Amino acid sequence: MELGLITLSAALAVGLPALATAWAQSRIGPAATASLTEKPELTTTAIIMLAIPETMVILGFVIAVLVMLRAGG
């Protein structure tokens, strides 16, 4: 039972930020595309704005690894 809860918590640590990132990027993508058609010099800003939500998934993955390592030790 304990291993199941630990596995579930690790899965949630990755899954929930991934859903939030998908939602954020679904909003940022069209807005970035629209702004790039008017001002192509905003390319760097658009790429950064799309990359920032990805850090949530990376941090969630780190937390999941830490949870799994803690459970093993």
C-alpha positions in Angstrom: 0.0 0.0 0.0 2.8 2.4 0.9 4.7 1.8 -2.3 1.5 2.5 -4.3 0.9 5.8 -2.6 4.5 6.8 -3.2 4.2 5.9 -6.8 1.0 7.8 -7.1 2.6 10.9 -5.5 5.5 10.7 -7.9 3.1 10.4 -10.9 1.1 13.4 -9.7 4.3 15.4 -9.2 4.9 15.0 -13.0 1.4 14.8 -14.3 -0.2 17.9 -12.8 2.5 20.3 -13.9 2.4 18.7 -17.3 -1.3 19.4 -17.6 -0.8 23.0 -16.4 2.1 23.5 -18.9 -0.1 22.2 -21.7 -2.9 24.6 -20.7 -0.5 27.6 -20.5 1.2 26.8 -23.8 -2.2 26.5 -25.5 -2.8 30.1 -24.5 0.7 31.4 -25.1 1.2 29.9 -28.6 -1.6 31.7 -30.4 -0.8 34.9 -28.7 2.8 34.7 -29.6 1.9 33.8 -33.2 -0.3 36.8 -33.4 2.3 39.2 -31.9 5.0 37.8 -34.2 2.9 38.6 -37.3 2.9 42.3 -36.2 6.3 42.6 -34.7 8.8 39.9 -35.8 11.5 41.4 -33.5 9.6 39.8 -30.6 10.8 36.3 -31.6 13.2 35.9 -28.6 10.5 37.0 -26.2 8.0 34.6 -27.7 10.4 31.7 -27.4 11.2 32.5 -23.8 7.5 32.8 -22.9 6.9 29.3 -24.4 9.9 27.9 -22.6 9.1 29.2 -19.1 6.1 26.8 -18.4 8.3 23.9 -19.3 10.3 24.5 -16.2 7.3 23.4 -14.1 7.5 19.9 -15.7 11.2 19.7 -15.2 10.8 20.7 -11.5 8.0 18.2 -11.1 10.2 15.5 -12.6 13.0 16.4 -10.1 10.5 16.1 -7.2 9.2 12.8 -8.5 12.8 11.4 -8.7 13.5 12.7 -5.1 10.3 11.0 -3.9 11.2 7.7 -5.5 14.7 7.9 -4.2 13.5 8.6 -0.7 11.2 5.7 -0.9 14.0 3.3 -1.9 16.3 4.4 0.9 
